[in-house]
């Protein structure tokens, strides 16, 4: 009996060894196909989640990515922007801050990381990460292949069709509407202008430069500013009035000024062109008020097939730049009006206060001088 038991155990042992031998052979430390697939999928998921928040880079990381900052994309008062490429092929724009003071650098850094670093939208430029070290304060953004909108509006060598410009206007409005109405905390940009609208390789617009942005709880209907913000010529009148209540409607005003420049393909005031000495928004209103809208569209070089869209954009622009903030529409309504899904209400004269001289004059930007609109005329004053 014991012999038979030993034989049976021996047979099972041989079968077990054969089954083990028939199993696929994997080197030590290598996972099976199923477990390998699950791990790679999980790794990819976790990596994507990690990329959802800004990454902290070192000075060395960015020096390698930018080839020691050898490809300058542009520069300004804030600092310089360089093109870079990471080892995985991702092209980036590295914005190196070197303002007039450490405090100013810190304020701009915190404003940008604290706002755009927390949100994602197709029409907002993406912040990949940042560097904050003794020798380098920098922000790393997605690379926008076609640069900023201003070079397509004010440079005769870079021309895009009016239909495309309308799409740029709609996309920009969607980005601002997201900041105002869809974020957990409302974000006021304060500096909407063509130079801060970037275009990707397919000319999709993305709002950029959040160096002046502020977070605002939705319960707070306004902020009180202790100093002026924004760029003259685009900034709403209330931004230049000390301790005056400021709401998100200041961005609506700036967007309206941007629309005027898209319509005219020119700066709202260009002192270098004799025939354009009059402030363009005021000229547009006078033309509309005189029933000469079609003549205006023709004068702006807009083709007849785009006439209806252009008329809509003109009326939206006039609605956005109303002097009183509460008279300006919400940006979500601006999107609908530009797309034609809702009718644009007939705008009132947004410049009546300037014509009557009842309110402080409004300053605008000419690149090298300030201008003041008073009694529908333009007075130049050196900055």
C-alpha positions as CSV (number, residue, x, y, z in Angstrom):
1,X,0.0,0.0,0.0
2,X,2.8,2.4,0.9
3,X,4.5,1.5,-2.4
4,X,1.4,2.5,-4.4
5,X,1.1,5.8,-2.5
6,X,4.8,6.6,-3.2
7,X,4.2,5.9,-6.9
8,X,1.2,8.1,-7.0
9,X,3.0,11.0,-5.3
10,X,5.9,10.5,-7.7
11,X,3.6,10.7,-10.7
12,X,2.0,13.9,-9.5
13,X,5.4,15.4,-8.8
14,X,6.6,14.6,-12.4
15,X,3.4,16.2,-13.8
16,X,3.9,19.3,-11.7
17,X,7.5,19.6,-12.9
18,X,6.4,19.2,-16.5
19,X,3.8,22.0,-16.1
20,X,6.4,24.3,-14.5
21,X,8.8,23.6,-17.4
22,X,6.1,24.3,-20.0
23,X,5.4,27.8,-18.5
24,X,6.9,30.8,-20.5
25,X,10.4,31.7,-19.3
26,X,11.0,35.4,-18.1
27,X,14.3,36.7,-16.8
28,X,14.4,37.7,-13.2
29,X,12.6,41.0,-12.5
30,X,10.6,41.0,-15.7
31,X,6.9,41.0,-15.4
32,X,4.4,38.9,-17.4
33,X,2.7,40.5,-20.4
34,X,-0.5,41.1,-18.4
35,X,1.1,42.6,-15.4
36,X,3.5,44.6,-17.6
37,X,0.5,46.1,-19.5
38,X,-1.2,47.1,-16.3
39,X,1.9,48.7,-14.9
40,X,2.6,50.7,-18.1
41,X,-1.0,51.8,-18.2
42,X,-0.9,52.9,-14.6
43,X,2.5,54.6,-15.1
44,X,1.1,56.5,-18.1
45,X,-2.0,57.6,-16.1
46,X,0.1,58.7,-13.1
47,X,2.5,60.6,-15.4
48,X,-0.4,62.4,-17.0
49,X,-1.8,63.3,-13.6
50,X,1.6,64.7,-12.6
51,X,1.7,66.8,-15.7
52,X,-1.7,68.4,-14.8
53,X,0.1,70.6,-12.2
54,X,3.1,72.8,-12.9
55,X,6.5,71.1,-12.5
56,X,9.4,72.7,-10.6
57,X,12.4,72.8,-12.9
58,X,16.0,73.6,-11.9
59,X,18.3,76.1,-13.6
60,X,20.2,73.2,-15.1
61,X,17.1,71.7,-16.6
62,X,16.2,74.9,-18.4
63,X,19.8,75.6,-19.5
64,X,19.9,72.2,-21.2
65,X,16.4,72.6,-22.7
66,X,17.2,76.1,-24.2
67,X,20.8,75.2,-25.2
68,X,22.0,77.8,-22.7
69,X,19.3,80.3,-23.8
70,X,20.6,80.6,-27.4
71,X,17.2,81.0,-29.2
72,X,15.6,84.3,-28.2
73,X,11.9,84.6,-29.1
74,X,11.3,88.0,-27.7
75,X,11.8,90.4,-24.9
76,X,10.2,93.2,-23.0
77,X,10.0,95.0,-19.6
78,X,9.2,91.7,-17.9
79,X,12.3,89.9,-19.2
80,X,13.0,87.6,-22.1
81,X,11.4,84.5,-23.7
82,X,13.5,81.7,-25.1
83,X,12.6,78.6,-27.2
84,X,13.5,75.3,-25.6
85,X,12.9,71.6,-26.2
86,X,12.8,68.8,-23.7
87,X,14.2,65.3,-24.1
88,X,10.8,63.9,-25.0
89,X,10.5,66.3,-27.9
90,X,8.1,68.8,-26.2
91,X,8.8,72.4,-27.4
92,X,8.4,75.1,-24.8
93,X,8.8,78.8,-24.3
94,X,10.9,79.8,-21.3
95,X,10.0,83.2,-19.9
96,X,12.9,84.5,-17.8
97,X,11.9,87.3,-15.4
98,X,14.3,90.1,-14.7
99,X,12.2,93.1,-13.8
100,X,13.1,96.3,-12.0
101,X,13.0,94.8,-8.6
102,X,12.9,91.5,-6.8
103,X,9.5,92.4,-5.4
104,X,8.0,92.9,-8.9
105,X,9.5,89.6,-10.0
106,X,7.9,87.8,-7.1
107,X,4.5,89.5,-7.7
108,X,4.4,88.5,-11.4
109,X,5.7,85.0,-10.6
110,X,3.0,84.4,-8.0
111,X,0.3,85.9,-10.1
112,X,1.0,83.7,-13.1
113,X,1.7,80.4,-11.2
114,X,-1.2,81.1,-8.8
115,X,-3.7,81.6,-11.7
116,X,-2.8,79.9,-14.9
117,X,-1.0,77.1,-13.0
118,X,-4.3,75.9,-11.5
119,X,-6.5,75.9,-14.6
120,X,-6.7,74.4,-18.1
121,X,-8.7,75.5,-21.1
122,X,-8.1,75.2,-24.8
123,X,-8.0,79.0,-25.2
124,X,-5.6,79.6,-22.4
125,X,-1.8,79.2,-22.8
126,X,-0.6,76.2,-20.7
127,X,1.9,76.6,-18.0
128,X,4.2,73.5,-17.9
129,X,6.2,74.5,-14.9
130,X,8.5,77.1,-13.3
131,X,11.9,77.7,-11.8
132,X,12.5,79.8,-8.7
133,X,16.1,79.9,-7.6
134,X,18.5,82.5,-6.5
135,X,19.9,83.0,-10.0
136,X,16.8,82.3,-12.1
137,X,13.1,83.0,-11.9
138,X,11.4,81.6,-14.9
139,X,8.1,80.3,-16.2
140,X,7.8,77.4,-18.8
141,X,4.9,77.6,-21.2
142,X,3.7,75.7,-24.2
143,X,5.3,76.9,-27.4
144,X,3.0,78.9,-29.7
145,X,4.3,78.5,-33.2
146,X,2.7,81.6,-34.8
147,X,3.5,84.1,-32.1
148,X,1.2,86.9,-30.9
149,X,-1.8,88.4,-32.6
150,X,-0.4,91.9,-32.9
151,X,2.1,91.0,-35.7
152,X,-0.8,89.9,-37.8
153,X,-2.9,93.0,-37.2
154,X,-0.2,95.7,-37.5
155,X,2.3,94.1,-39.9
156,X,1.5,94.2,-43.6
157,X,3.8,91.2,-44.2
158,X,1.7,88.9,-42.0
159,X,-1.8,88.7,-43.2
160,X,-4.5,86.2,-42.3
161,X,-8.1,86.3,-43.6
162,X,-11.0,88.0,-41.9
163,X,-12.8,84.7,-41.3
164,X,-9.8,83.5,-39.4
165,X,-9.6,86.7,-37.4
166,X,-13.3,86.2,-36.4
167,X,-12.4,82.7,-35.2
168,X,-9.5,84.2,-33.2
169,X,-11.9,86.7,-31.6
170,X,-14.4,84.0,-30.7
171,X,-11.7,81.7,-29.2
172,X,-10.2,84.6,-27.2
173,X,-13.7,85.5,-25.8
174,X,-14.2,81.8,-24.8
175,X,-10.9,81.9,-22.9
176,X,-11.9,85.1,-21.0
177,X,-15.4,83.7,-20.3
178,X,-13.8,80.6,-18.7
179,X,-11.7,82.8,-16.4
180,X,-14.7,84.9,-15.4
181,X,-17.5,82.3,-15.1
182,X,-16.2,78.8,-15.0
183,X,-13.3,78.7,-12.7
184,X,-13.8,77.9,-9.0
185,X,-12.5,81.3,-8.2
186,X,-13.1,84.1,-10.8
187,X,-9.9,85.3,-12.4
188,X,-9.5,88.9,-13.7
189,X,-6.8,89.2,-16.3
190,X,-6.4,93.0,-16.4
191,X,-4.3,93.1,-19.5
192,X,-6.2,91.8,-22.6
193,X,-4.5,93.1,-25.7
194,X,-3.2,91.7,-29.1
195,X,0.3,91.2,-27.7
196,X,-1.1,88.8,-25.0
197,X,-3.1,86.7,-27.5
198,X,-0.9,83.9,-28.8
199,X,-1.5,81.7,-31.8
200,X,-0.5,78.1,-32.1
201,X,0.5,76.3,-35.2
202,X,-3.1,76.2,-36.4
203,X,-3.8,79.8,-35.5
204,X,-5.9,78.8,-32.5
205,X,-5.8,81.7,-30.0
206,X,-4.7,81.3,-26.4
207,X,-4.8,84.1,-23.8
208,X,-1.4,84.6,-22.2
209,X,0.6,86.7,-19.7
210,X,-1.2,86.5,-16.3
211,X,1.4,88.8,-14.6
212,X,-1.3,91.2,-13.6
213,X,-4.1,88.7,-12.9
214,X,-6.0,88.5,-9.6
215,X,-8.1,85.8,-8.1
216,X,-11.5,86.9,-6.8
217,X,-14.1,85.1,-4.8
218,X,-17.4,85.0,-6.6
219,X,-19.1,86.5,-3.5
220,X,-17.0,89.6,-3.9
221,X,-18.6,91.7,-6.7
222,X,-15.7,94.0,-7.0
223,X,-12.1,94.8,-6.0
224,X,-10.7,98.2,-5.0
225,X,-7.5,99.1,-6.8
226,X,-4.9,101.3,-5.1
227,X,-3.0,101.8,-8.4
228,X,-3.6,101.6,-12.1
229,X,-3.4,98.3,-13.9
230,X,-3.3,97.2,-17.5
231,X,-2.1,98.8,-20.7
232,X,-3.2,102.4,-21.7
233,X,-5.5,102.2,-24.7
234,X,-6.9,98.8,-23.6
235,X,-7.5,99.4,-19.8
236,X,-11.0,100.3,-18.8
237,X,-11.5,103.8,-17.4
238,X,-12.2,102.6,-13.9
239,X,-8.7,101.1,-13.7
240,X,-7.2,104.6,-13.8
241,X,-9.4,105.9,-11.0
242,X,-7.8,105.5,-7.5
243,X,-9.9,103.4,-5.0
244,X,-12.7,103.0,-7.6
245,X,-14.6,99.6,-7.5
246,X,-13.2,97.3,-10.2
247,X,-15.0,94.2,-11.5
248,X,-14.3,91.5,-14.1
249,X,-16.1,93.9,-16.6
250,X,-12.7,95.6,-17.0
251,X,-11.6,92.6,-19.1
252,X,-14.8,93.0,-21.2
253,X,-13.8,96.6,-22.0
254,X,-10.3,95.6,-23.0
255,X,-11.7,92.8,-25.3
256,X,-13.9,95.5,-27.0
257,X,-10.8,97.5,-27.7
258,X,-9.1,94.4,-29.1
259,X,-12.1,93.8,-31.4
260,X,-11.8,97.3,-32.8
261,X,-8.2,96.6,-33.8
262,X,-9.2,93.3,-35.4
263,X,-11.9,95.0,-37.4
264,X,-9.6,97.8,-38.6
265,X,-6.4,95.7,-38.8
266,X,-4.7,98.7,-37.3
267,X,-4.0,100.3,-33.9
268,X,-6.9,102.3,-32.5
269,X,-4.6,105.3,-32.7
270,X,-1.7,105.4,-35.1
271,X,0.1,108.7,-35.0
272,X,2.3,107.7,-37.9
273,X,-0.6,107.5,-40.3
274,X,-2.0,110.9,-41.2
275,X,-5.5,109.7,-42.2
276,X,-5.9,107.8,-38.9
277,X,-5.3,110.6,-36.4
278,X,-8.9,110.2,-35.0
279,X,-9.3,107.5,-32.4
280,X,-10.7,104.5,-34.3
281,X,-13.4,103.5,-31.8
282,X,-14.8,107.1,-31.8
283,X,-14.6,107.1,-35.6
284,X,-16.5,103.8,-35.7
285,X,-19.3,105.1,-33.5
286,X,-19.6,108.3,-35.6
287,X,-19.9,106.2,-38.7
288,X,-22.5,103.9,-37.2
289,X,-24.4,106.8,-35.8
290,X,-24.4,108.4,-39.3
291,X,-25.8,105.2,-40.9
292,X,-22.6,104.5,-42.8
293,X,-21.8,101.0,-41.5
294,X,-21.3,99.5,-45.0
295,X,-18.9,102.3,-45.9
296,X,-16.9,101.6,-42.7
297,X,-16.7,97.9,-43.6
298,X,-15.5,98.7,-47.1
299,X,-13.0,101.2,-45.8
300,X,-11.5,98.5,-43.5
301,X,-10.9,96.3,-46.5
302,X,-13.4,93.6,-45.4
303,X,-14.9,91.6,-48.3
304,X,-18.7,91.6,-48.9
305,X,-19.0,87.9,-48.0
306,X,-17.8,88.8,-44.5
307,X,-20.0,91.9,-44.1
308,X,-22.5,90.3,-41.8
309,X,-19.9,89.0,-39.4
310,X,-18.1,92.3,-39.5
311,X,-21.3,94.2,-38.6
312,X,-21.9,91.8,-35.7
313,X,-18.3,92.4,-34.5
314,X,-18.7,96.2,-34.6
315,X,-21.8,96.1,-32.5
316,X,-20.3,93.7,-30.0
317,X,-17.2,95.9,-29.7
318,X,-19.3,99.0,-29.0
319,X,-21.3,97.0,-26.4
320,X,-18.1,95.9,-24.7
321,X,-16.6,99.4,-24.3
322,X,-19.6,101.0,-22.6
323,X,-18.3,103.6,-20.1
324,X,-20.3,102.2,-17.2
325,X,-19.1,98.6,-16.2
326,X,-22.7,97.3,-15.5
327,X,-23.7,98.2,-19.1
328,X,-21.1,95.8,-20.6
329,X,-22.2,92.2,-21.4
330,X,-20.9,89.1,-19.8
331,X,-18.1,87.4,-21.8
332,X,-20.3,84.2,-22.2
333,X,-22.9,86.5,-23.9
334,X,-20.1,88.0,-26.0
335,X,-19.2,84.5,-27.3
336,X,-22.9,83.9,-28.3
337,X,-23.2,87.3,-30.0
338,X,-20.0,86.8,-32.0
339,X,-21.1,83.3,-33.0
340,X,-24.5,84.6,-34.1
341,X,-26.5,82.4,-31.7
342,X,-28.1,85.5,-30.0
343,X,-28.9,88.9,-31.4
344,X,-26.6,91.8,-30.6
345,X,-28.6,94.6,-28.9
346,X,-28.3,98.0,-30.4
347,X,-25.4,99.7,-28.5
348,X,-25.6,103.1,-26.9
349,X,-23.0,105.7,-27.5
350,X,-20.1,104.5,-25.3
351,X,-18.3,107.8,-25.7
352,X,-21.0,110.3,-24.7
353,X,-19.2,111.2,-21.5
354,X,-16.1,112.1,-23.4
355,X,-18.0,114.2,-25.9
356,X,-19.9,116.1,-23.1
357,X,-16.8,116.4,-20.9
358,X,-18.7,115.1,-17.9
359,X,-16.1,112.5,-17.0
360,X,-12.4,112.3,-16.7
361,X,-10.6,112.0,-20.0
362,X,-9.6,108.5,-21.2
363,X,-5.9,107.8,-21.9
364,X,-4.8,105.5,-24.7
365,X,-1.5,104.2,-25.9
366,X,0.4,105.1,-29.1
367,X,3.6,103.2,-28.4
368,X,5.6,106.3,-27.6
369,X,3.1,108.8,-26.3
370,X,-0.1,109.1,-24.3
371,X,-3.3,110.5,-25.9
372,X,-6.4,111.9,-24.3
373,X,-9.8,111.8,-25.8
374,X,-11.7,115.0,-25.0
375,X,-14.6,116.5,-27.0
376,X,-14.1,113.8,-29.7
377,X,-10.6,115.2,-30.6
378,X,-7.2,113.7,-29.9
379,X,-4.7,115.6,-27.8
380,X,-1.1,114.3,-27.7
381,X,1.0,114.4,-24.6
382,X,4.5,112.9,-24.2
383,X,4.8,110.2,-21.6
